[in-house]
Amino acid sequence: MALQGPIPVTFAMVFPHGCYVVGEVEPVKDFDASSNGRFVQARDKQTGELVWQVAVMDGDPTLKPAQKTVAVKILAPVQPVPPAPMPGLPFTPVEFNAITITPYVNAAGRLAYSIKVREMHAPRQTAQPVQAAASKASAGKDAA
């Protein structure tokens, strides 16, 4: 089989309705190496990078409340900083680059996915909606 290890995916495949930061970026604990109150941060098995985690809320309106919040693991040498909050929004929109998913069976016996990323950033600006551009053009304004 050609697929082995983490599966590369796009942001739009995982979060087609976008996602929002709802927690702090925190180091992930290496439970095997930590002992007697001594914290050791986890490192990714494939890359050796430090592992951080942030809770995000999926923007998919069809998800049940219990399914909306997921943990995203970020592989980075230093603690990543979430994008700046946007005025007027209760949560901070975020996008991720270099996403991989690893399927596994959780404790309840259900299929789940571990999401790992390399970069977190503010959403890219999208082009104007076609309707807004058309109404500007019909009003005699430059639509560019």
Backbone as numpy.savetxt, mean C-alpha at the origin, in Angstrom:
# Nx Ny Nz CAx CAy CAz Cx Cy Cz
6.90 -24.80 -12.75 6.05 -23.62 -12.75 6.94 -22.38 -12.75
6.60 -21.42 -13.57 7.41 -20.21 -13.70 7.30 -19.29 -12.49
6.14 -19.30 -11.80 5.97 -18.43 -10.64 6.53 -19.10 -9.40
7.51 -18.46 -8.80 8.07 -18.95 -7.55 8.38 -17.74 -6.68
7.98 -17.80 -5.43 8.20 -16.69 -4.53 7.14 -15.61 -4.72
7.45 -14.39 -4.27 6.48 -13.29 -4.36 6.07 -13.02 -5.82
4.80 -12.67 -6.02 4.26 -12.43 -7.35 4.18 -10.92 -7.59
4.86 -10.39 -8.62 4.78 -8.96 -8.90 3.40 -8.57 -9.43
2.86 -7.48 -8.90 1.56 -6.96 -9.32 1.64 -5.43 -9.39
0.62 -4.81 -9.98 0.56 -3.35 -10.03 -0.31 -2.82 -8.90
-0.15 -1.55 -8.61 -0.98 -0.90 -7.59 -2.46 -1.01 -7.97
-2.78 -0.78 -9.24 -4.17 -0.82 -9.70 -4.78 -2.21 -9.57
-3.97 -3.25 -9.62 -4.48 -4.61 -9.46 -4.87 -4.87 -8.00
-4.10 -4.34 -7.07 -4.34 -4.59 -5.65 -5.36 -3.60 -5.07
-5.25 -2.34 -5.44 -6.12 -1.29 -4.90 -6.75 -0.48 -6.04
-7.67 -1.07 -6.83 -8.25 -0.34 -7.96 -9.04 0.90 -7.55
-9.49 0.97 -6.30 -10.23 2.14 -5.81 -9.35 3.03 -4.94
-8.05 2.79 -4.93 -7.12 3.54 -4.11 -7.07 3.01 -2.69
-6.17 3.60 -1.89 -6.09 3.23 -0.48 -5.60 4.43 0.33
-5.78 4.33 1.64 -5.54 5.45 2.54 -4.78 4.99 3.78
-3.78 5.76 4.19 -3.02 5.45 5.39 -3.93 5.65 6.60
-4.01 4.63 7.48 -4.83 4.75 8.69 -4.04 4.36 9.94
-2.74 4.25 9.80 -1.89 3.90 10.94 -0.51 4.48 10.77
0.32 4.24 11.76 1.70 4.71 11.73 2.59 3.68 11.03
3.69 4.15 10.44 4.68 3.23 9.90 5.49 2.71 11.09
5.52 1.39 11.24 6.19 0.78 12.39 7.13 -0.32 11.93
8.21 -0.55 12.69 9.09 -1.67 12.36 8.39 -2.99 12.65
8.66 -4.00 11.83 8.10 -5.33 12.04 9.08 -6.12 12.90
8.56 -6.78 13.91 9.39 -7.53 14.86 9.78 -8.89 14.27
11.04 -9.24 14.41 11.51 -10.58 14.07 11.32 -11.42 15.33
10.25 -12.22 15.35 9.89 -12.98 16.55 10.93 -14.04 16.90
11.64 -14.58 15.91 12.64 -15.60 16.19 13.90 -14.99 16.82
14.30 -13.80 16.38 15.53 -13.19 16.88 15.32 -12.35 18.14
14.11 -11.87 18.38 13.82 -11.06 19.56 13.63 -11.97 20.78
14.17 -11.53 21.92 13.99 -12.32 23.14 14.24 -11.47 24.37
13.66 -11.88 25.49 13.86 -11.22 26.80 13.72 -9.70 26.73
12.68 -9.24 26.03 12.44 -7.80 25.95 13.34 -7.09 24.95
14.21 -7.81 24.26 15.11 -7.21 23.26 14.43 -7.29 21.90
14.18 -6.12 21.29 13.49 -6.03 19.99 14.50 -6.13 18.87
14.25 -7.03 17.92 15.05 -7.13 16.71 14.11 -6.96 15.53
14.44 -6.01 14.66 13.58 -5.76 13.50 13.78 -6.83 12.43
12.68 -7.22 11.82 12.70 -8.23 10.76 13.39 -7.71 9.52
14.01 -8.62 8.81 14.61 -8.34 7.50 13.96 -9.26 6.49
13.77 -8.74 5.28 13.18 -9.53 4.21 14.11 -10.68 3.84
13.55 -11.86 3.68 14.36 -13.06 3.38 15.03 -12.99 2.01
14.38 -12.36 1.02 14.96 -12.30 -0.32 15.98 -11.17 -0.46
15.70 -10.00 0.11 16.54 -8.82 -0.14 17.45 -8.43 1.02
17.11 -8.85 2.23 17.89 -8.44 3.41 17.51 -7.06 3.92
16.57 -6.38 3.25 16.14 -5.04 3.67 15.34 -5.11 4.96
15.36 -4.02 5.75 14.52 -3.92 6.93 13.06 -3.92 6.51
12.19 -4.48 7.36 10.76 -4.56 7.05 10.00 -3.62 7.98
9.17 -2.75 7.38 8.30 -1.81 8.08 6.88 -2.17 7.72
5.92 -1.68 8.48 4.52 -2.00 8.21 3.65 -0.78 8.44
2.63 -0.63 7.58 1.66 0.45 7.74 0.27 -0.11 7.45
-0.71 0.30 8.24 -2.09 -0.11 8.01 -2.71 0.85 7.00
-3.38 0.28 5.99 -4.08 1.09 5.00 -5.51 0.60 4.87
-6.39 1.52 4.49 -7.78 1.18 4.25 -8.00 1.13 2.74
-8.53 0.03 2.27 -8.84 -0.15 0.86 -10.06 0.70 0.52
-10.01 1.42 -0.59 -11.11 2.29 -0.99 -12.26 1.57 -1.68
-12.21 0.25 -1.80 -13.25 -0.51 -2.48 -14.55 -0.45 -1.67
-15.60 0.18 -2.21 -16.85 0.32 -1.46 -17.61 -0.99 -1.27
-17.25 -2.05 -1.99 -17.97 -3.31 -1.87 -17.43 -4.21 -0.75
-16.29 -3.84 -0.18 -15.71 -4.67 0.89 -16.47 -4.52 2.19
-16.52 -5.60 2.96 -17.11 -5.55 4.29 -16.15 -4.80 5.21
-16.65 -4.14 6.27 -15.77 -3.37 7.15 -14.56 -4.15 7.65
-14.71 -5.41 7.98 -13.59 -6.20 8.49 -12.53 -6.47 7.43
-12.88 -6.31 6.16 -11.94 -6.57 5.07 -11.25 -5.31 4.58
-11.67 -4.15 5.04 -11.17 -2.89 4.50 -9.73 -2.55 4.89
-9.33 -2.89 6.11 -8.00 -2.51 6.57 -7.03 -3.67 6.40
-5.90 -3.38 5.74 -4.86 -4.39 5.51 -3.51 -3.81 5.89
-2.59 -4.69 6.23 -1.21 -4.28 6.54 -0.38 -4.39 5.27
0.39 -3.35 4.99 1.30 -3.36 3.86 2.71 -3.30 4.43
3.55 -4.24 4.02 4.94 -4.27 4.47 5.79 -3.51 3.47
6.65 -2.65 3.99 7.51 -1.83 3.15 8.96 -2.25 3.41
9.70 -2.56 2.34 11.10 -2.93 2.45 11.93 -1.68 2.20
12.66 -1.22 3.22 13.43 0.02 3.09 14.53 0.06 4.14
15.66 0.71 3.83 16.76 0.79 4.80 16.47 1.72 5.97
15.57 2.69 5.78 15.18 3.62 6.84 13.67 3.69 6.90
13.13 4.19 8.01 11.68 4.24 8.19 11.03 5.14 7.14
10.13 4.59 6.34 9.44 5.40 5.33 8.51 6.43 5.97
8.31 7.54 5.27 7.44 8.61 5.75 6.21 8.66 4.85
5.01 8.59 5.43 3.80 8.67 4.61 3.68 10.04 3.94
2.90 10.13 2.88 2.67 11.43 2.25 2.00 12.40 3.22
2.11 13.68 2.93 1.47 14.70 3.77 -0.04 14.57 3.66
-0.76 14.80 4.76 -2.23 14.76 4.70 -2.76 15.78 3.70
-3.91 15.46 3.11 -4.54 16.37 2.16 -5.64 17.12 2.88
-5.68 18.45 2.75 -6.72 19.23 3.42 -8.12 18.76 3.01
-8.99 18.67 4.01 -10.37 18.30 3.75 -10.64 16.81 3.70
-9.60 15.98 3.78 -9.80 14.53 3.76 -9.49 13.95 5.15
-10.31 13.02 5.62 -10.07 12.43 6.95 -8.90 11.45 6.95
-8.55 10.89 5.79 -7.44 9.93 5.68 -6.51 10.39 4.57
-5.26 9.97 4.64 -4.25 10.36 3.66 -4.18 9.33 2.53
-4.48 9.75 1.29 -4.35 8.84 0.15 -2.88 8.47 -0.05
-2.63 7.24 -0.49 -1.27 6.77 -0.69 -1.23 5.80 -1.86
-0.09 5.72 -2.52 0.14 4.73 -3.56 1.47 4.05 -3.24
1.65 2.86 -3.82 2.86 2.08 -3.61 3.46 1.66 -4.94
4.78 1.49 -4.97 5.49 1.00 -6.15 6.18 -0.32 -5.83
6.49 -1.07 -6.87 7.20 -2.35 -6.77 6.50 -3.28 -5.78
5.25 -3.58 -6.08 4.41 -4.40 -5.20 4.54 -5.88 -5.55
4.64 -6.70 -4.51 4.55 -8.14 -4.68 3.54 -8.67 -3.67
2.90 -9.76 -4.04 2.00 -10.44 -3.10 2.48 -11.88 -2.95
2.28 -12.40 -1.75 2.59 -13.80 -1.47 1.34 -14.43 -0.88
0.72 -15.36 -1.59 -0.47 -16.02 -1.05 -0.08 -17.00 0.06
-0.96 -17.14 1.04 -0.76 -18.13 2.11 -2.12 -18.49 2.70
-2.16 -19.55 3.48 -3.39 -19.96 4.15 -3.29 -19.45 5.59
-4.27 -18.64 6.01 -4.23 -18.05 7.36 -4.69 -19.06 8.41
-4.69 -18.60 9.67 -5.05 -19.48 10.80 -6.47 -20.01 10.69
-7.36 -19.27 10.02 -8.74 -19.71 9.85 -8.90 -20.67 8.67
-7.77 -20.98 7.99 -7.83 -21.88 6.85 -8.26 -21.22 5.56
-8.21 -19.90 5.52 -8.62 -19.17 4.32 -7.41 -18.61 3.58
-7.57 -18.44 2.28 -6.52 -17.86 1.46 -6.35 -16.38 1.83
-5.12 -15.96 2.05 -4.81 -14.57 2.36 -3.56 -14.18 1.57
-3.22 -12.90 1.61 -2.07 -12.41 0.85 -1.21 -11.50 1.73
0.08 -11.69 1.64 1.02 -10.76 2.26 1.43 -9.78 1.17
1.28 -8.47 1.45 1.59 -7.43 0.47 2.90 -6.77 0.88
3.90 -6.79 -0.03 5.17 -6.12 0.21 5.40 -5.10 -0.90
5.98 -3.96 -0.52 6.24 -2.89 -1.48 7.64 -2.34 -1.26
8.12 -1.56 -2.20 9.43 -0.93 -2.09 9.34 0.57 -1.84
8.20 1.18 -2.18 8.10 2.64 -2.08 6.67 3.06 -1.80
6.52 4.11 -0.99 5.21 4.68 -0.66 5.27 6.16 -1.06
4.23 6.65 -1.72 4.22 8.06 -2.13 2.78 8.57 -2.26
2.64 9.88 -2.41 1.32 10.49 -2.62 0.81 10.05 -3.99
-0.51 9.95 -4.15 -1.06 9.58 -5.47 -0.63 10.57 -6.54
-0.40 10.02 -7.71 -0.05 10.88 -8.86 -1.29 11.65 -9.29
-1.08 12.86 -9.78 -2.20 13.64 -10.29 -2.71 12.99 -11.57
-4.00 12.90 -11.70 -4.59 12.32 -12.91 -5.00 13.45 -13.84
-5.20 13.09 -15.09 -5.64 14.07 -16.08 -7.05 14.55 -15.73
-7.39 15.74 -16.24 -8.73 16.28 -16.02 -9.77 15.32 -16.57
-10.90 15.19 -15.91 -11.97 14.39 -16.51 -12.36 14.96 -17.86
-12.72 14.08 -18.79 -13.05 14.49 -20.15 -14.18 15.50 -20.15
-15.20 15.31 -19.31 -16.34 16.21 -19.29 -15.92 17.62 -18.89
-15.03 17.74 -17.89 -14.57 19.06 -17.46 -13.77 19.73 -18.56
-12.92 18.96 -19.25 -12.13 19.53 -20.34 -13.03 19.97 -21.48
-14.07 19.20 -21.79 -14.99 19.54 -22.88 -15.78 20.80 -22.55
-16.20 20.96 -21.30 -16.97 22.15 -20.95 -16.10 23.40 -20.99
-14.81 23.26 -20.65 -13.91 24.41 -20.78 -13.74 24.79 -22.24
-13.58 23.77 -23.10 -13.40 24.03 -24.53 -14.65 24.69 -25.11
-15.85 24.23 -24.69 -17.07 24.80 -25.23 -17.29 26.21 -24.72
-16.67 26.58 -23.61 -16.80 27.93 -23.09 -15.78 28.86 -23.74
-14.99 28.33 -24.70 -14.04 29.17 -25.39 -12.71 29.31 -24.66
-12.47 28.48 -23.64 -11.21 28.54 -22.90 -10.27 27.47 -23.45
-8.99 27.68 -23.22 -7.97 26.72 -23.64 -8.11 25.47 -22.79
-8.30 24.32 -23.40 -8.48 23.06 -22.69 -7.16 22.37 -22.36
-6.05 22.93 -22.73 -4.74 22.27 -22.50 -4.30 22.36 -21.09
